[in-house]
Amino acid sequence: MKNVVDLSLPIFTGMPAVPGSDRFVVVKHTMTFDSKYNRTTSSLSLHSQLCSTHIDAPIHVVPNGYGIDRYSLTEQLIGPAHVLDLQHVPPGHRVSVSDLEDAVKRSGKPLRPGCMLAINTGWTDRAWGKPEFFEQMITLEAPSVGQWIVEKAPRALMTDSYNDSWEKFFDHDWALNHFPLLSRGIPLIEFCTNLSAMKEGDWEVYALPLKILDCDGSPSRVIAVQQ
């Protein structure tokens, strides 16, 4: 039996939402066993860009971009992982190109095109569900990190922190990292967790969004399988 690691955060009523946004989640039973229907079913009220594990599609930031249903499983959402360890960075840190290059060196192997690039800051493991998760969000410097990642040509980018400028979240130019990546068809797999479990050996990641036609993103189940 191969070692399988779940990289996904849960989804539940009242889960964390970006302060000042309307990205609330409600999971509500619509049928129960004590009713005449003798079963349990639920209604789900979710945002495509909720603060649990999700994947962004190009249409999120690119006019006339394609939706989440158009990603290729084999070419964009399933592939070998390269994890960069940045768990040493403090709360509120802006991960720089220098930070990433140092992490590549520490990994002991080159960053190959076509990998599922995972940036492991440990932020969701440390702070998700706590006020400091938003108040001291770890981010990636923009636009320098986005441009650096584009040059490395990964299959997808996986993060456990925010991958753009957090203080510009509600501003017009908020997508300085999102745009160069999504415009080139590099999926953004956001708010992963448990990335530290991918330690020794080789791993393959499976990132599976719901197949919602023409949607800008989707809650997703993301797993890693040791090879």
C-alpha positions, -999 to +999 in steps of 0.1 A: +000+000+000+015+033-011+017+062+014-010+087+008-011+122+023-041+145+024-031+181+016-067+195+019-082+217+045-118+209+056-150+227+046-177+234+072-203+259+083-187+290+099-152+282+086-127+311+082-136+337+056-115+367+044-124+396+067-145+421+049-156+396+022-188+376+017-171+342+013-190+324+040-197+287+040-230+271+050-236+233+050-272+226+059-292+193+062-322+195+038-334+159+046-329+139+078-336+104+090-363+117+114-383+130+084-405+111+060-375+109+035-355+086+058-322+098+045-297+127+050-290+152+022-275+186+025-273+219+007-240+236+002-234+273+000-198+278-011-176+305-027-153+294-055-124+312-038-131+301-003-104+300+024-101+262+023-081+243-003-091+254-038-078+259-073-079+291-094-086+290-131-074+315-157-108+332-160-103+344-124-080+371-136-077+368-174-104+383-195-118+356-218-097+330-199-109+295-196-127+279-166-118+253-141-134+225-162-108+231-190-077+221-170-060+190-182-057+164-154-026+148-169-008+180-180-018+204-153-034+188-122-015+155-117+023+153-116+055+149-096+060+172-067+090+194-057+085+208-022+105+239-011+109+241+027+103+276+040+089+267+074+115+289+091+100+321+078+082+342+105+045+353+105+039+382+081+070+373+060+070+381+023+087+352+006+113+365-019+131+351-049+162+348-028+142+328-002+131+304-030+165+300-046+179+292-012+152+266-006+159+250-040+196+246-030+186+231+004+163+206-014+194+191-030+179+188-065+172+211-094+138+226-099+126+208-131+100+222-155+067+203-153+068+197-116+040+205-091+059+232-072+049+233-036+060+262-013+058+249+023+057+277+049+037+257+073+013+286+077-020+267+074-007+241+098+003+268+123-025+294+120-055+283+100-087+290+120-069+315+142-071+354+139-034+356+131-040+335+099-053+367+083-037+393+105-002+380+099-006+362+066+026+350+049+027+361+013+049+359-018+066+391-030+048+404-061+054+406-090+090+393-087+081+358-073+054+353-099+078+361-127+105+338-112+080+309-111+069+315-147+105+311-157+107+278-139+077+265-158+061+243-132+030+222-139+012+240-111+019+261-080+009+248-046+009+271-016-002+270+021-001+308+024-013+336+001+005+338-032+001+375-039+001+408-021-023+404+009-025+441+016-038+447-019-064+419-017-093+443-024-074+466-047-075+468-085-039+456-090-042+427-065-032+400-090+005+408-097+015+372-092-018+356-101-019+371-136+015+359-150+009+324-137-028+319-147-023+336-180+002+309-189-021+281-177-003+274-145-029+263-119-028+280-085-036+254-059-042+276-028-044+270+009-029+235+010-019+219+043+003+192+056+029+198+030+056+188+055+044+152+053+061+149+019+096+142+031+117+114+018+114+099-016+094+109-047+058+121-046+030+126-071+003+151-065-034+148-075-053+181-074-089+175-083-114+204-085-151+200-091-159+201-129-179+233-128-184+247-163-167+280-170-161+287-133-132+308-120-122+282-094-133+253-072-130+238-038-106+208-043-093+176-028-056+175-031-036+144-022+001+133-026+010+097-032+045+084-025+060+067-055 
